């Protein structure tokens, strides 16, 4: 019983870390939010448009931010979990560690419209832990080890 509670705690902690880290990776999205909070809505709109254009052009960081825009209330026209996951997956497939971590964490606990799938969690968290993004590599390695993902 204690092992299951500990694993659940680590899963939730991992998801929280992933969300915090992925938000910190969104420098341009953070810029748009700051503009909006300062009442500079036109600048915020332009920044969001730039993110969407870069995402459409195949920029993995912008794709990750675009997914976050779809997942956030008030960040885009319509909040869409499905569209958010599609953009995060595209970014992860292009090798962007923040989205690899996000997809691994979502697969690990089965949240956000992503079914729990330990082999997918292993795949994405392994990719993130092997990345050059130190924060993601460290967090992924800890979650990978805690959940014994080598067995999947």
C-alpha positions in Angstrom: 0.0 0.0 0.0 2.8 2.4 0.9 4.6 1.7 -2.4 1.5 2.5 -4.4 0.9 5.8 -2.5 4.5 6.7 -3.0 4.3 6.0 -6.8 1.1 8.0 -7.1 2.8 10.9 -5.2 5.8 10.8 -7.5 3.5 10.6 -10.5 1.7 13.7 -9.4 4.9 15.4 -8.5 6.3 14.6 -12.0 3.3 16.0 -13.7 3.5 19.2 -11.6 7.2 19.5 -12.4 6.5 19.0 -16.1 3.8 21.7 -16.1 6.1 24.1 -14.2 9.1 23.4 -16.4 7.1 23.5 -19.6 5.7 26.9 -18.6 9.2 28.2 -17.9 10.3 27.1 -21.4 7.7 29.3 -23.0 9.7 32.5 -23.2 7.6 34.0 -26.0 4.3 32.8 -24.5 5.4 34.4 -21.2 6.0 37.6 -23.1 2.5 37.6 -24.5 1.1 37.0 -21.0 3.0 39.9 -19.6 1.7 42.2 -22.4 -1.8 41.1 -21.7 -1.5 41.6 -18.0 -0.1 45.1 -18.6 -3.1 45.9 -20.7 -1.1 45.9 -24.0 -3.5 43.5 -25.7 -2.4 44.4 -29.2 1.2 43.4 -28.4 -0.1 40.2 -26.8 -2.1 39.4 -29.8 0.9 40.0 -32.1 3.1 37.7 -30.0 0.5 35.0 -30.0 0.2 35.3 -33.7 4.0 35.0 -34.1 4.0 31.8 -32.0 1.2 30.3 -34.1 3.1 31.2 -37.3 6.3 29.7 -36.0 4.4 26.6 -35.0 2.9 26.3 -38.5 6.4 26.6 -39.9 7.6 23.6 -37.8 9.4 25.3 -35.0 9.4 22.7 -32.1 9.4 25.3 -29.3 6.6 27.3 -30.9 4.7 24.0 -31.4 5.0 23.3 -27.7 3.8 26.8 -26.8 1.0 26.5 -29.3 -0.1 23.4 -27.5 0.0 25.3 -24.2 -2.1 28.0 -25.7 -4.8 25.5 -26.7 -4.6 24.0 -23.2 -5.0 27.3 -21.4 -8.3 29.2 -20.7 -8.2 32.5 -22.5 -5.0 32.0 -24.4 -6.6 31.0 -27.7 -10.0 31.2 -29.3 -11.1 27.8 -28.1 -9.6 25.7 -25.3 -9.0 22.3 -26.8 -7.3 19.5 -25.0 -7.2 17.4 -28.2 -5.4 20.2 -30.1 -3.0 20.8 -27.3 -2.0 17.2 -27.2 -1.6 17.1 -31.0 0.8 20.1 -30.9 2.7 18.7 -27.9 3.1 15.4 -29.7 4.4 17.1 -32.9 6.9 19.0 -30.8 8.0 15.9 -28.9 8.4 14.0 -32.2 10.8 16.8 -33.4 13.0 16.2 -30.3 11.8 19.1 -28.1 12.5 17.9 -24.5 9.9 19.9 -22.7 7.1 18.3 -24.8 8.8 14.9 -24.6 8.6 15.2 -20.8 5.0 16.4 -21.0 4.0 13.5 -23.2 5.8 11.0 -20.9 4.2 12.4 -17.8 0.7 12.4 -19.4 1.2 8.8 -20.5 2.5 7.7 -17.1 -0.6 8.7 -15.2 -3.2 8.8 -18.0 -4.3 12.4 -17.9 -5.2 15.2 -20.3 -6.9 13.0 -22.9 -3.9 10.7 -23.0 -4.5 7.1 -22.0 -2.2 5.6 -19.4 0.5 3.7 -21.3 3.7 2.7 -19.6 5.6 1.9 -22.8 4.8 5.3 -24.2 5.7 6.9 -20.8 9.0 5.0 -21.0 9.7 6.1 -24.5 9.0 9.8 -24.0 10.7 10.0 -20.6 13.7 8.2 -21.9 14.0 10.7 -24.8 13.7 13.6 -22.3 16.2 12.2 -19.9 18.7 11.8 -22.7 18.2 15.4 -23.9 20.6 18.3 -23.3 17.9 20.1 -21.4 19.3 19.6 -17.9 16.0 20.3 -16.0 14.1 17.8 -18.1 16.9 15.2 -18.1 17.1 15.2 -14.3 13.3 15.2 -13.7 12.8 12.5 -16.3 15.6 10.3 -14.9 14.1 10.5 -11.4 10.6 9.6 -12.6 12.0 6.9 -14.9 13.8 5.3 -12.0 10.9 5.7 -9.5 8.5 3.9 -11.8 11.0 1.2 -12.9 10.2 2.0 -16.5 13.0 -0.3 -17.7 10.6 -3.2 -17.0 8.2 -2.0 -19.8 
